[in-house]
Amino acid sequence: MKPIDRRLAIAQVAAFAATLPGFRSARAQGAADAKAPGRLNAQAYRDVPAEGSIRVRPYDDTRDSRRIQQAIERAVEHKGRKVDSRAGVFALNFETGIQQIGRTGPPPGLGSIQADRDDARIRLNLYSTGEDNLVTGRRSEGGGSGSVQFSLTLSLDDARGTRLWQGTATLLGTPNDEISAYGAMARALIDEFGKTARQKPFRID
């Protein structure tokens, strides 16, 4: 049996895979995710009045919480709602979270070839959100060890403490993106005031 040219073999299989419907749909999905990397869920418990000032209440009094509070207040004002930090009709509570995202599983590579004199096997990663693959190519060095997932939960209560609405958003980024990430998530969530949403994607403006 003739020796196998690894690059030629991968190119031939990749060309064939690109003609498959599943491959094309995965590639399209990957492109869509790149344009809208955030996801949110929201639940409306009661009607949210269109009028009435809002007081943003941080989870604690740390410096980072105050900066995030200001980003949320800007998002509320951008929505056309009045912010009153002392006597708001509605209380908008928020909680944040950060989770480290690292590479797990197989080592980096678009695929592998095992060959001997009588047999040859080719394994290709056609599409993966966590590994090198033929759709998105190679991931950056470090395999995402510097990536984090931000989360932001907003809950809106009336003057009696009744929960009117709640939403949670998540967004992938790096630690340096913290404030801008929370600002983007706040804008996306406040756009859903009074609405129910399930796994809705959103863009970063």
C-alpha positions in Angstrom: 0.0 0.0 0.0 1.4 3.4 -1.0 2.2 5.9 1.8 -0.6 8.4 2.6 -0.1 12.1 2.0 -1.7 13.5 5.1 -2.4 17.0 3.7 -4.0 15.6 0.6 -6.1 13.2 2.5 -7.5 15.9 4.8 -8.1 18.2 1.9 -10.1 15.5 0.1 -12.2 14.6 3.1 -12.8 18.3 3.9 -13.9 19.0 0.4 -16.4 16.1 0.6 -17.6 17.1 4.0 -18.3 20.7 2.8 -21.0 19.3 0.5 -23.0 17.7 3.3 -26.1 19.5 4.5 -25.2 19.1 8.2 -21.8 20.6 7.6 -23.3 23.6 5.8 -25.9 24.2 8.5 -23.2 24.0 11.2 -21.1 26.5 9.4 -24.0 28.8 9.1 -24.8 28.4 12.8 -21.2 29.2 13.7 -21.3 32.4 11.7 -24.6 33.4 13.4 -23.1 32.8 16.9 -20.1 35.0 16.1 -22.5 37.9 15.3 -24.6 37.3 18.4 -22.4 35.8 21.1 -24.7 36.6 24.0 -27.7 34.6 25.3 -30.5 35.7 27.6 -33.6 34.3 29.3 -36.4 36.4 30.8 -39.6 35.8 32.6 -42.5 38.3 33.0 -44.5 37.6 36.2 -46.7 40.7 36.0 -47.2 43.7 33.7 -44.4 46.2 33.9 -45.9 49.8 33.8 -44.5 52.0 31.1 -44.1 54.9 33.5 -42.4 55.2 36.9 -38.8 55.9 38.0 -36.4 53.1 38.6 -33.9 52.7 41.4 -30.9 50.4 40.6 -29.9 48.4 43.7 -26.4 46.7 43.7 -25.8 43.4 45.4 -23.1 45.0 47.5 -21.2 48.3 47.9 -17.9 47.4 46.2 -16.2 49.6 43.6 -17.0 47.1 40.9 -20.6 46.9 41.8 -20.9 50.7 41.7 -19.4 50.8 38.2 -21.7 48.1 37.0 -24.6 50.0 38.6 -23.7 53.0 36.6 -23.6 51.0 33.4 -27.1 49.6 34.2 -28.4 53.1 34.9 -27.2 54.3 31.6 -29.0 51.3 29.9 -32.2 52.2 31.8 -32.0 55.8 30.7 -31.2 54.8 27.1 -34.5 52.8 27.2 -36.3 56.1 28.1 -36.9 55.3 31.7 -36.1 57.7 34.5 -33.5 56.7 37.1 -34.0 57.8 40.7 -31.3 56.5 43.1 -33.2 57.4 46.2 -37.0 57.2 45.7 -37.5 55.2 42.6 -41.0 53.7 42.1 -39.5 50.4 41.1 -36.4 48.6 42.4 -34.1 47.0 39.8 -31.8 44.5 41.6 -28.7 43.0 40.0 -26.3 40.1 40.6 -23.2 39.3 38.6 -21.0 36.2 38.1 -17.8 35.2 36.3 -16.9 31.7 35.4 -13.4 30.7 34.1 -13.6 28.9 30.7 -10.6 26.7 29.8 -9.8 24.0 27.2 -10.8 20.5 28.1 -10.8 17.3 26.2 -8.5 16.3 23.3 -5.4 18.3 22.4 -5.6 20.9 19.7 -5.7 19.8 16.0 -8.0 19.7 13.1 -7.9 15.9 13.1 -5.6 12.9 13.1 -4.5 10.1 10.9 -3.5 6.6 11.9 -1.8 4.5 9.2 0.2 1.3 8.9 1.1 -0.9 6.0 -2.4 -2.4 5.7 -4.9 0.2 7.0 -5.5 3.9 7.3 -7.9 5.8 9.5 -8.7 9.5 9.3 -10.4 11.5 12.1 -11.5 15.1 11.4 -13.1 17.7 13.6 -15.8 19.0 11.3 -17.4 21.4 13.8 -16.9 22.1 17.5 -17.4 25.0 19.8 -14.5 23.9 22.0 -11.8 22.5 19.7 -10.0 23.3 16.5 -12.3 22.4 13.6 -12.7 22.7 9.8 -15.5 25.3 10.2 -13.8 27.9 12.4 -10.2 26.8 12.0 -7.7 26.8 14.8 -8.4 28.4 18.1 -5.9 30.9 19.5 -2.9 29.7 21.5 -3.8 28.9 25.1 -7.0 27.2 24.1 -9.3 29.8 25.8 -7.6 29.5 29.1 -8.0 33.3 29.4 -11.7 33.3 28.5 -14.5 33.8 31.0 -18.3 33.7 30.9 -20.0 36.7 32.4 -23.5 36.5 33.8 -25.9 39.2 34.8 -29.3 38.8 36.5 -31.7 41.7 36.8 -35.0 41.5 38.7 -37.6 44.3 38.9 -39.8 44.7 42.0 -42.6 47.2 42.7 -42.9 49.3 45.8 -44.5 46.4 47.7 -41.6 44.1 46.9 -43.6 42.1 44.4 -41.5 40.6 41.6 -42.6 41.9 38.2 -39.9 40.6 35.9 -36.5 38.8 36.0 -33.9 38.1 33.3 -30.5 36.6 33.1 -27.9 37.1 30.4 -24.5 35.4 29.7 -21.7 36.5 27.5 -18.2 35.1 26.7 -15.2 37.4 26.8 -12.0 38.1 28.6 -11.4 39.5 32.1 -10.6 42.9 30.6 -14.1 43.1 29.0 -15.9 43.1 32.4 -17.5 46.5 32.4 -18.3 46.6 28.7 -19.7 43.1 28.9 -22.1 44.0 31.8 -23.1 47.1 29.9 -24.0 45.1 26.8 -25.9 42.5 28.9 -27.8 45.2 30.7 -28.9 46.8 27.5 -30.1 43.5 26.1 -32.0 42.6 29.2 -33.7 46.0 29.6 -34.9 45.7 26.0 -36.9 42.7 27.3 -38.5 44.5 30.2 -42.0 43.0 30.7 -41.3 40.2 28.2 -40.6 36.5 28.4 -37.7 35.1 26.3 -35.9 31.8 26.0 -32.3 31.5 24.9 -32.5 34.7 22.9 -29.3 35.7 21.2 -28.1 39.3 21.3 -25.3 41.3 19.7 -22.6 43.5 21.3 -23.0 47.0 20.0 
